[in-house]
Structures are given as structure tokens and as C-alpha cells.
Amino acid sequence: MANELENAIKSAASAVAQYVKDAAVLTVETKFIEAGKDTFDDFDKALPLARTVIRLDGDCETIAPLRKTEAGSMEVDTGLLELHQVNVNTAIEYRARILNSLLATIVRR
């Protein structure tokens, strides 16, 4: 009985350690496909539009959608960046809820 309990605790600790490792880096990618009769239903052909990587230590990297203006300079595509930011915020909130639940479970034991 004690051996089963010890194995269960080790298994749970291993699962928690793996989750914390996975949660240490949050990567959010926003992809696109061109809407059309031949491509719209093939989501495997989606191409990256923007990416944000957030590390648990606070380091952050974002690749943002830019477009060339008529004058030749680059400008941020604000509509696409806003869409990506909604995805990033959703992922951050979800990770926070999961980590808080995990911590609450550990503290109760």
C-alpha cells in the first residue's frame, strides 16, 4: 500500500514538473489562409502571420505583421496585430488559471 502511494506521488510530481517545464515558455502563433474555394477548407496550409514567445522569466519576443506603404516604408498592420494580441491575451489568461489551479492543488496537499 505504501509503495503504491509512493509511486502515485512520484508520478504526480513528475507530471507537475513536466507541466511547469512546458509552461515556462508560452508560444502563440496566429496563422492565416487565403479565403477561396480551393484553400479555405485546408487549414494545414495556413501560414504564420504573427508570433509571440513569452518566457516565465519575463523575456518576450514578438514577430508582428508589417506591410509596405506606397512610399516604401514599413508600417504595422494594426488590425492583424490586434487579432494576434487577442490570441496572446487569451493564452496568458489560460496559463495563469491553469498554474493557479495547479498551485492550489499542491498547497492543499
MODELLER restraints for C-alpha pairs under 7 A, 6 or more apart:
rsr = mdl.restraints
at = mdl.atoms
rsr.add(forms.Gaussian(group=physical.xy_distance, feature=features.Distance(at['CA:24:A'], at['CA:55:A']), mean=5.67, stdev=0.5))
rsr.add(forms.Gaussian(group=physical.xy_distance, feature=features.Distance(at['CA:24:A'], at['CA:56:A']), mean=4.80, stdev=0.5))
rsr.add(forms.Gaussian(group=physical.xy_distance, feature=features.Distance(at['CA:25:A'], at['CA:53:A']), mean=6.82, stdev=0.5))
rsr.add(forms.Gaussian(group=physical.xy_distance, feature=features.Distance(at['CA:25:A'], at['CA:54:A']), mean=5.75, stdev=0.5))
rsr.add(forms.Gaussian(group=physical.xy_distance, feature=features.Distance(at['CA:25:A'], at['CA:55:A']), mean=4.45, stdev=0.5))
rsr.add(forms.Gaussian(group=physical.xy_distance, feature=features.Distance(at['CA:25:A'], at['CA:56:A']), mean=6.17, stdev=0.5))
rsr.add(forms.Gaussian(group=physical.xy_distance, feature=features.Distance(at['CA:26:A'], at['CA:53:A']), mean=5.62, stdev=0.5))
rsr.add(forms.Gaussian(group=physical.xy_distance, feature=features.Distance(at['CA:26:A'], at['CA:54:A']), mean=5.05, stdev=0.5))
rsr.add(forms.Gaussian(group=physical.xy_distance, feature=features.Distance(at['CA:26:A'], at['CA:55:A']), mean=6.24, stdev=0.5))
rsr.add(forms.Gaussian(group=physical.xy_distance, feature=features.Distance(at['CA:27:A'], at['CA:52:A']), mean=5.76, stdev=0.5))
rsr.add(forms.Gaussian(group=physical.xy_distance, feature=features.Distance(at['CA:27:A'], at['CA:53:A']), mean=4.43, stdev=0.5))
rsr.add(forms.Gaussian(group=physical.xy_distance, feature=features.Distance(at['CA:27:A'], at['CA:54:A']), mean=6.46, stdev=0.5))
rsr.add(forms.Gaussian(group=physical.xy_distance, feature=features.Distance(at['CA:28:A'], at['CA:51:A']), mean=5.60, stdev=0.5))
rsr.add(forms.Gaussian(group=physical.xy_distance, feature=features.Distance(at['CA:28:A'], at['CA:52:A']), mean=5.24, stdev=0.5))
rsr.add(forms.Gaussian(group=physical.xy_distance, feature=features.Distance(at['CA:28:A'], at['CA:53:A']), mean=6.45, stdev=0.5))
rsr.add(forms.Gaussian(group=physical.xy_distance, feature=features.Distance(at['CA:28:A'], at['CA:88:A']), mean=6.00, stdev=0.5))
rsr.add(forms.Gaussian(group=physical.xy_distance, feature=features.Distance(at['CA:29:A'], at['CA:48:A']), mean=6.74, stdev=0.5))
rsr.add(forms.Gaussian(group=physical.xy_distance, feature=features.Distance(at['CA:29:A'], at['CA:50:A']), mean=5.82, stdev=0.5))
rsr.add(forms.Gaussian(group=physical.xy_distance, feature=features.Distance(at['CA:29:A'], at['CA:51:A']), mean=4.40, stdev=0.5))
rsr.add(forms.Gaussian(group=physical.xy_distance, feature=features.Distance(at['CA:29:A'], at['CA:52:A']), mean=6.58, stdev=0.5))
rsr.add(forms.Gaussian(group=physical.xy_distance, feature=features.Distance(at['CA:30:A'], at['CA:48:A']), mean=6.06, stdev=0.5))
rsr.add(forms.Gaussian(group=physical.xy_distance, feature=features.Distance(at['CA:30:A'], at['CA:49:A']), mean=5.53, stdev=0.5))
rsr.add(forms.Gaussian(group=physical.xy_distance, feature=features.Distance(at['CA:30:A'], at['CA:50:A']), mean=5.25, stdev=0.5))
rsr.add(forms.Gaussian(group=physical.xy_distance, feature=features.Distance(at['CA:30:A'], at['CA:51:A']), mean=6.32, stdev=0.5))
rsr.add(forms.Gaussian(group=physical.xy_distance, feature=features.Distance(at['CA:30:A'], at['CA:84:A']), mean=5.80, stdev=0.5))
rsr.add(forms.Gaussian(group=physical.xy_distance, feature=features.Distance(at['CA:31:A'], at['CA:46:A']), mean=5.72, stdev=0.5))
rsr.add(forms.Gaussian(group=physical.xy_distance, feature=features.Distance(at['CA:31:A'], at['CA:47:A']), mean=5.15, stdev=0.5))
rsr.add(forms.Gaussian(group=physical.xy_distance, feature=features.Distance(at['CA:31:A'], at['CA:48:A']), mean=4.20, stdev=0.5))
rsr.add(forms.Gaussian(group=physical.xy_distance, feature=features.Distance(at['CA:31:A'], at['CA:49:A']), mean=4.92, stdev=0.5))
rsr.add(forms.Gaussian(group=physical.xy_distance, feature=features.Distance(at['CA:31:A'], at['CA:50:A']), mean=6.97, stdev=0.5))
rsr.add(forms.Gaussian(group=physical.xy_distance, feature=features.Distance(at['CA:32:A'], at['CA:46:A']), mean=5.11, stdev=0.5))
rsr.add(forms.Gaussian(group=physical.xy_distance, feature=features.Distance(at['CA:32:A'], at['CA:47:A']), mean=5.36, stdev=0.5))
rsr.add(forms.Gaussian(group=physical.xy_distance, feature=features.Distance(at['CA:32:A'], at['CA:48:A']), mean=6.41, stdev=0.5))
rsr.add(forms.Gaussian(group=physical.xy_distance, feature=features.Distance(at['CA:32:A'], at['CA:49:A']), mean=6.30, stdev=0.5))
rsr.add(forms.Gaussian(group=physical.xy_distance, feature=features.Distance(at['CA:33:A'], at['CA:40:A']), mean=6.53, stdev=0.5))
rsr.add(forms.Gaussian(group=physical.xy_distance, feature=features.Distance(at['CA:33:A'], at['CA:45:A']), mean=6.90, stdev=0.5))
rsr.add(forms.Gaussian(group=physical.xy_distance, feature=features.Distance(at['CA:33:A'], at['CA:46:A']), mean=4.80, stdev=0.5))
rsr.add(forms.Gaussian(group=physical.xy_distance, feature=features.Distance(at['CA:33:A'], at['CA:47:A']), mean=6.42, stdev=0.5))
rsr.add(forms.Gaussian(group=physical.xy_distance, feature=features.Distance(at['CA:34:A'], at['CA:40:A']), mean=6.46, stdev=0.5))
rsr.add(forms.Gaussian(group=physical.xy_distance, feature=features.Distance(at['CA:49:A'], at['CA:65:A']), mean=6.15, stdev=0.5))
rsr.add(forms.Gaussian(group=physical.xy_distance, feature=features.Distance(at['CA:50:A'], at['CA:63:A']), mean=5.37, stdev=0.5))
rsr.add(forms.Gaussian(group=physical.xy_distance, feature=features.Distance(at['CA:50:A'], at['CA:64:A']), mean=5.08, stdev=0.5))
rsr.add(forms.Gaussian(group=physical.xy_distance, feature=features.Distance(at['CA:50:A'], at['CA:65:A']), mean=5.89, stdev=0.5))
rsr.add(forms.Gaussian(group=physical.xy_distance, feature=features.Distance(at['CA:50:A'], at['CA:84:A']), mean=6.65, stdev=0.5))
rsr.add(forms.Gaussian(group=physical.xy_distance, feature=features.Distance(at['CA:51:A'], at['CA:62:A']), mean=5.61, stdev=0.5))
rsr.add(forms.Gaussian(group=physical.xy_distance, feature=features.Distance(at['CA:51:A'], at['CA:63:A']), mean=5.13, stdev=0.5))
rsr.add(forms.Gaussian(group=physical.xy_distance, feature=features.Distance(at['CA:51:A'], at['CA:64:A']), mean=6.93, stdev=0.5))
rsr.add(forms.Gaussian(group=physical.xy_distance, feature=features.Distance(at['CA:52:A'], at['CA:61:A']), mean=5.55, stdev=0.5))
rsr.add(forms.Gaussian(group=physical.xy_distance, feature=features.Distance(at['CA:52:A'], at['CA:62:A']), mean=4.22, stdev=0.5))
rsr.add(forms.Gaussian(group=physical.xy_distance, feature=features.Distance(at['CA:52:A'], at['CA:63:A']), mean=6.34, stdev=0.5))
rsr.add(forms.Gaussian(group=physical.xy_distance, feature=features.Distance(at['CA:53:A'], at['CA:60:A']), mean=5.61, stdev=0.5))
rsr.add(forms.Gaussian(group=physical.xy_distance, feature=features.Distance(at['CA:53:A'], at['CA:61:A']), mean=5.15, stdev=0.5))
rsr.add(forms.Gaussian(group=physical.xy_distance, feature=features.Distance(at['CA:53:A'], at['CA:62:A']), mean=6.42, stdev=0.5))
rsr.add(forms.Gaussian(group=physical.xy_distance, feature=features.Distance(at['CA:54:A'], at['CA:60:A']), mean=4.49, stdev=0.5))
rsr.add(forms.Gaussian(group=physical.xy_distance, feature=features.Distance(at['CA:54:A'], at['CA:61:A']), mean=6.60, stdev=0.5))
rsr.add(forms.Gaussian(group=physical.xy_distance, feature=features.Distance(at['CA:64:A'], at['CA:81:A']), mean=6.47, stdev=0.5))
rsr.add(forms.Gaussian(group=physical.xy_distance, feature=features.Distance(at['CA:65:A'], at['CA:76:A']), mean=6.00, stdev=0.5))
rsr.add(forms.Gaussian(group=physical.xy_distance, feature=features.Distance(at['CA:65:A'], at['CA:77:A']), mean=5.69, stdev=0.5))
rsr.add(forms.Gaussian(group=physical.xy_distance, feature=features.Distance(at['CA:65:A'], at['CA:80:A']), mean=6.80, stdev=0.5))
rsr.add(forms.Gaussian(group=physical.xy_distance, feature=features.Distance(at['CA:65:A'], at['CA:81:A']), mean=6.44, stdev=0.5))
rsr.add(forms.Gaussian(group=physical.xy_distance, feature=features.Distance(at['CA:66:A'], at['CA:74:A']), mean=6.17, stdev=0.5))
rsr.add(forms.Gaussian(group=physical.xy_distance, feature=features.Distance(at['CA:66:A'], at['CA:75:A']), mean=5.36, stdev=0.5))
rsr.add(forms.Gaussian(group=physical.xy_distance, feature=features.Distance(at['CA:66:A'], at['CA:76:A']), mean=4.41, stdev=0.5))
rsr.add(forms.Gaussian(group=physical.xy_distance, feature=features.Distance(at['CA:66:A'], at['CA:77:A']), mean=5.36, stdev=0.5))
rsr.add(forms.Gaussian(group=physical.xy_distance, feature=features.Distance(at['CA:67:A'], at['CA:74:A']), mean=5.53, stdev=0.5))
rsr.add(forms.Gaussian(group=physical.xy_distance, feature=features.Distance(at['CA:67:A'], at['CA:75:A']), mean=5.55, stdev=0.5))
rsr.add(forms.Gaussian(group=physical.xy_distance, feature=features.Distance(at['CA:67:A'], at['CA:76:A']), mean=6.43, stdev=0.5))
rsr.add(forms.Gaussian(group=physical.xy_distance, feature=features.Distance(at['CA:67:A'], at['CA:77:A']), mean=6.38, stdev=0.5))
rsr.add(forms.Gaussian(group=physical.xy_distance, feature=features.Distance(at['CA:68:A'], at['CA:74:A']), mean=4.53, stdev=0.5))
rsr.add(forms.Gaussian(group=physical.xy_distance, feature=features.Distance(at['CA:68:A'], at['CA:75:A']), mean=6.39, stdev=0.5))
rsr.add(forms.Gaussian(group=physical.xy_distance, feature=features.Distance(at['CA:69:A'], at['CA:75:A']), mean=6.87, stdev=0.5))
